[in-house]
């Protein structure tokens, strides 16, 4: 098949590799423009190494993109980690249509931060969906789905890279196998359980230490490594990453530092405590929480938060 790959990052690069290993003819790759520091996207690098025509429009709906795209004459579009809006004219152009990867069990968790929100909301099961995108946000018919557990210690990073990333590559290749055989399902999404969440940015990752300890823990691990859970120390911002839920209770105010040792510092919450193991001052590298505390940045008895 003649395939146009639209994507980015390591997932896009791995998808390109898998398509080529299958013997597919990738006739063009669309990747994001280089960032302000000039750092090349992994998908771009992979396309250049494989001598595949590369396109980096600012927006897929920009003037001239469609005309250049049609000259590639694709049979199928494969969308692998796409955050831009791809116009309907491109989605519907190939004779076999367009398939897309999404890291949730649609219709649950539509939107660009699906993995974050599944963890933040304390869910224990998620998965990936390969679907036929339409003009809505993650609303097209489902081709196939695969499930995965969310373990109590999973973070955004571990859930994606250890589970949903490889599962997604496997599922995309399975879908590519089914499509030309006319065996690929198009199952309408059931709107009754559908959810949509906006992007998980810093303002959504602000820790409220007065919430139950399990909710605080889910927020921290659901935003690790991006955007990082945020709190404040003496009025200054502090990002919290690696953490551990301690069910031991402390008769202290929410957000109060109750202990500090080689593992990190312990924060009181309703129903338990949080052991904070890794932190970051904005603009600085991440460091062990014990080093941060031992440098005098925080003391037992102080409270985190505004």
Secondary structure as UniProt FT lines:
FT   STRAND          2..7
FT   HELIX           9..21
FT   TURN            22..23
FT   STRAND          25..30
FT   TURN            36..37
FT   HELIX           42..49
FT   TURN            50..51
FT   STRAND          54..55
FT   TURN            60..61
FT   TURN            63..64
FT   HELIX           65..70
FT   TURN            71..72
FT   STRAND          76..80
FT   HELIX           88..91
FT   TURN            92..93
FT   TURN            95..96
FT   STRAND          98..102
FT   TURN            106..109
FT   TURN            112..113
FT   HELIX           114..120
FT   TURN            121..122
FT   STRAND          125..131
FT   STRAND          142..149
FT   TURN            152..153
FT   HELIX           156..159
FT   HELIX           160..164
FT   HELIX           165..179
FT   TURN            180..182
FT   HELIX           191..193
FT   HELIX           202..205
FT   TURN            209..210
FT   HELIX           213..222
FT   TURN            223..227
FT   STRAND          229..233
FT   TURN            234..235
FT   STRAND          236..240
FT   STRAND          243..246
FT   TURN            254..255
FT   STRAND          256..261
FT   TURN            262..263
FT   STRAND          264..270
FT   STRAND          272..276
FT   STRAND          278..280
FT   TURN            282..283
FT   STRAND          287..288
FT   HELIX           289..292
FT   HELIX           293..297
FT   TURN            300..301
//
